[in-house]
């Protein structure tokens, strides 16, 4: 099962378009009673007016089972699938309308969801497309449906992008010439990347990991140059020195890879 998701501003128009398609069926309404895009958007707006900062206040999601699965699923099955999916996405308490389309024997669902909840809080839409595919894959596994072939390649592409982001932030931090490892940690943290020291049995710093946007890697997995040796770090006993100084070679300093003393 494939899933797609994005934040949009034109939820009313999207709902109208989905309803006008041939053989469109409303599978479920959640916390709304309207019958048109304009009516449902007006109901969404009651909560959206509680949040003046958020933009793109509507969520458009698509769930597409494999055609052979879609042919066997009843409306009740589709309703259960969408409910499972919304729960996994933590959107079960948001207003929504779910519409079924049957295009060329390819049955799928369009879900239009209010991004703003009843308290005026905006749903975090960072990497929502990746998240929706991951959760759709979980639903497919639990319900014995065909898993999307794109999941593995999609995750690989996302991992590659996150590693690139980490390395770019790392290079930016080095331009500030941090004085020691703690300073490097603090600067990386400020840029949104958490640096996690790796301590060996001798209580010495032997490496570090990086965490960003829910991904966690060895630093050298993000980029081969992100090692203690490349940074010029001398192993220290953590119990004796919580703030290991970094000892540079002139060659390293010239390449702007290591830290300043």
C-alpha positions as CSV (number, residue, x, y, z in Angstrom):
1,X,0.0,0.0,0.0
2,X,1.3,3.4,-1.0
3,X,0.7,6.6,0.9
4,X,1.2,10.2,0.0
5,X,0.7,13.3,2.1
6,X,1.2,17.0,2.1
7,X,0.0,20.2,3.7
8,X,-2.2,22.5,1.6
9,X,-4.2,25.7,1.8
10,X,-7.0,24.7,-0.6
11,X,-8.6,21.9,1.3
12,X,-12.1,23.0,0.3
13,X,-11.3,22.9,-3.4
14,X,-9.5,19.6,-3.0
15,X,-12.6,18.1,-1.3
16,X,-14.9,19.4,-4.1
17,X,-12.6,17.9,-6.8
18,X,-12.5,14.5,-5.0
19,X,-16.3,14.4,-4.6
20,X,-16.9,15.2,-8.3
21,X,-14.9,12.3,-9.6
22,X,-17.0,9.4,-11.1
23,X,-18.0,6.8,-8.6
24,X,-16.6,8.9,-5.7
25,X,-18.0,7.7,-2.4
26,X,-17.8,9.2,1.1
27,X,-16.4,6.4,3.3
28,X,-16.5,8.4,6.5
29,X,-16.9,11.9,8.0
30,X,-15.0,12.6,11.3
31,X,-16.3,15.4,13.4
32,X,-17.9,17.2,10.4
33,X,-21.4,17.2,8.9
34,X,-21.0,19.2,5.7
35,X,-21.6,17.8,2.3
36,X,-19.5,20.1,0.1
37,X,-15.9,21.3,0.2
38,X,-17.0,24.8,1.2
39,X,-19.1,23.5,4.1
40,X,-16.4,21.2,5.4
41,X,-13.8,23.9,5.0
42,X,-15.9,26.3,7.0
43,X,-16.1,23.7,9.8
44,X,-12.3,23.2,9.6
45,X,-11.9,27.0,9.9
46,X,-13.6,27.1,13.3
47,X,-10.5,25.5,14.8
48,X,-8.1,27.0,12.3
49,X,-9.1,30.5,13.5
50,X,-7.6,29.5,16.9
51,X,-4.1,29.5,15.3
52,X,-3.1,32.6,13.5
53,X,0.5,31.5,13.0
54,X,0.1,28.2,11.1
55,X,-0.1,28.2,7.3
56,X,-1.1,25.3,5.0
57,X,-3.8,24.3,7.5
58,X,-5.3,21.4,5.6
59,X,-3.7,18.0,5.1
60,X,-4.2,16.0,1.9
61,X,-3.4,12.3,2.2
62,X,-3.9,9.4,-0.2
63,X,-3.9,5.7,0.6
64,X,-3.5,3.4,-2.4
65,X,-3.7,-0.4,-1.8
66,X,-2.3,-2.6,-4.6
67,X,-5.0,-3.1,-7.2
68,X,-5.5,-6.8,-6.4
69,X,-6.0,-5.9,-2.7
70,X,-8.4,-3.0,-3.6
71,X,-10.7,-5.3,-5.6
72,X,-11.3,-7.4,-2.5
73,X,-11.8,-4.7,0.1
74,X,-15.3,-3.6,1.1
75,X,-16.2,-0.1,2.2
76,X,-16.1,-1.3,5.8
77,X,-12.6,-2.6,5.2
78,X,-11.5,0.8,3.7
79,X,-13.1,2.5,6.7
80,X,-11.1,0.3,9.1
81,X,-7.9,0.9,7.1
82,X,-8.3,4.6,7.2
83,X,-9.1,4.5,11.0
84,X,-5.9,2.5,11.7
85,X,-3.9,4.8,9.5
86,X,-5.2,8.0,11.2
87,X,-4.5,6.5,14.6
88,X,-0.9,5.7,13.7
89,X,-0.5,9.2,12.3
90,X,-2.0,10.6,15.5
91,X,-4.7,12.3,13.6
92,X,-7.6,10.3,14.9
93,X,-9.0,13.3,16.9
94,X,-8.8,15.7,13.9
95,X,-11.7,16.7,11.7
96,X,-11.6,14.7,8.4
97,X,-13.5,13.5,5.4
98,X,-12.5,10.2,3.7
99,X,-13.5,9.7,0.0
100,X,-13.1,6.5,-2.0
101,X,-12.1,6.7,-5.7
102,X,-12.1,3.8,-8.2
103,X,-10.0,4.7,-11.2
104,X,-9.3,2.1,-13.8
105,X,-9.8,-0.7,-11.3
106,X,-7.4,1.1,-8.9
107,X,-9.4,1.8,-5.7
108,X,-7.8,4.3,-3.4
109,X,-8.7,6.8,-0.6
110,X,-8.4,10.5,-0.4
111,X,-8.3,11.8,3.2
112,X,-8.7,15.5,3.8
113,X,-7.8,16.3,7.4
114,X,-7.8,19.6,9.5
115,X,-4.2,20.2,10.4
116,X,-5.4,22.2,13.4
117,X,-6.9,20.3,16.4
118,X,-9.7,21.5,18.7
119,X,-7.3,23.3,20.9
120,X,-5.8,25.3,18.1
121,X,-2.6,23.2,17.9
122,X,-1.0,22.6,14.5
123,X,0.0,19.1,13.6
124,X,3.7,18.9,12.9
125,X,4.1,18.2,9.1
126,X,7.9,17.7,9.0
127,X,8.6,14.9,6.6
128,X,4.9,14.0,6.6
129,X,5.2,12.2,3.3
130,X,7.8,9.8,4.7
131,X,5.8,9.3,7.9
132,X,2.6,8.6,6.0
133,X,4.3,5.9,4.0
134,X,5.9,4.3,7.1
135,X,2.5,4.2,8.8
136,X,0.7,2.9,5.7
137,X,3.3,0.1,5.6
138,X,2.6,-0.8,9.2
139,X,-1.1,-1.0,8.4
140,X,-0.4,-3.2,5.4
141,X,1.6,-5.6,7.5
142,X,-1.0,-5.8,10.2
143,X,-3.8,-6.4,7.7
144,X,-2.0,-8.8,5.4
145,X,-2.0,-6.3,2.5
146,X,0.7,-6.0,-0.1
147,X,3.5,-3.7,1.1
148,X,4.7,-0.9,-1.1
149,X,7.8,-1.6,-3.1
150,X,8.8,2.0,-2.8
151,X,9.2,1.9,1.0
152,X,12.8,0.7,1.0
153,X,14.0,3.0,-1.7
154,X,12.2,5.9,-0.3
155,X,13.8,5.4,3.1
156,X,17.2,5.1,1.6
157,X,16.7,8.4,-0.2
158,X,15.5,10.1,3.0
159,X,18.5,8.7,4.9
160,X,20.9,10.0,2.3
161,X,19.3,13.5,2.5
162,X,19.5,13.6,6.3
163,X,23.2,12.6,6.2
164,X,23.8,15.4,3.8
165,X,22.1,17.9,6.1
166,X,24.1,16.7,9.1
167,X,27.4,17.1,7.1
168,X,26.5,20.6,5.9
169,X,25.7,21.6,9.5
170,X,29.0,20.1,10.6
171,X,31.0,22.1,8.0
172,X,29.2,25.3,9.1
173,X,30.0,24.6,12.8
174,X,33.7,24.1,11.9
175,X,33.8,27.6,10.4
176,X,33.2,28.9,13.9
177,X,36.4,27.1,15.0
178,X,35.1,25.5,18.2
179,X,37.7,25.3,21.0
180,X,37.0,21.9,22.2
181,X,34.6,18.9,21.9
182,X,32.0,20.4,24.3
183,X,32.0,23.6,22.2
184,X,31.5,21.5,19.1
185,X,28.6,19.7,20.7
186,X,27.0,22.9,21.8
187,X,27.2,24.4,18.3
188,X,25.9,21.3,16.6
189,X,23.0,21.3,19.1
190,X,22.2,24.9,18.2
191,X,22.0,23.9,14.6
192,X,19.5,21.1,15.4
193,X,21.9,18.1,15.5
194,X,22.5,16.2,18.7
195,X,26.1,14.9,19.2
196,X,26.3,11.8,21.4
197,X,29.8,10.8,22.7
198,X,30.7,7.1,22.6
199,X,32.6,6.1,25.7
200,X,34.7,2.9,25.8
201,X,35.3,0.5,28.8
202,X,38.3,2.6,29.8
203,X,35.9,5.5,30.2
204,X,37.5,7.3,27.3
205,X,35.9,9.1,24.4
206,X,36.4,6.9,21.4
207,X,33.9,8.4,18.9
208,X,30.5,10.0,18.7
209,X,27.0,9.6,17.1
210,X,24.8,12.2,15.6
211,X,21.0,12.5,15.8
212,X,18.8,14.7,13.6
213,X,15.1,14.6,12.6
214,X,14.6,11.2,14.3
215,X,17.6,9.6,12.5
216,X,20.6,8.4,14.5
217,X,24.0,7.5,12.9
218,X,27.6,7.0,13.7
219,X,29.2,10.3,12.8
220,X,31.3,8.6,10.1
221,X,28.2,7.2,8.6
222,X,27.0,10.7,8.0
223,X,30.4,11.5,6.4
224,X,33.7,9.7,6.5
225,X,35.5,12.9,7.6
226,X,33.4,13.2,10.8
227,X,35.7,11.2,13.0
228,X,37.6,12.1,16.1
229,X,40.9,11.7,14.3
230,X,39.9,14.0,11.5
231,X,38.7,16.5,14.0
232,X,42.0,16.3,15.9
233,X,40.5,14.9,19.1
234,X,42.9,13.2,21.5
235,X,41.2,10.5,23.5
236,X,40.6,11.6,27.1
237,X,39.5,9.8,30.2
238,X,36.1,11.2,30.7
239,X,36.3,11.0,34.5
240,X,39.4,13.2,34.5
241,X,38.4,15.6,31.7
242,X,34.7,16.2,30.8
243,X,35.8,18.7,28.2
244,X,38.5,17.0,26.1
245,X,40.8,19.5,24.3
246,X,41.5,18.9,20.6
247,X,45.1,18.7,19.5
248,X,45.6,19.8,16.0
249,X,48.2,19.1,13.4
250,X,49.2,22.1,11.2
251,X,48.0,20.2,8.1
252,X,44.6,19.7,9.6
253,X,44.3,23.3,10.6
254,X,45.1,24.5,7.1
255,X,42.3,22.4,5.7
256,X,39.9,23.9,8.2
257,X,38.8,20.4,9.4
258,X,39.9,20.5,13.0
259,X,39.3,22.8,16.0
260,X,41.2,25.8,17.2
261,X,43.2,25.4,20.4
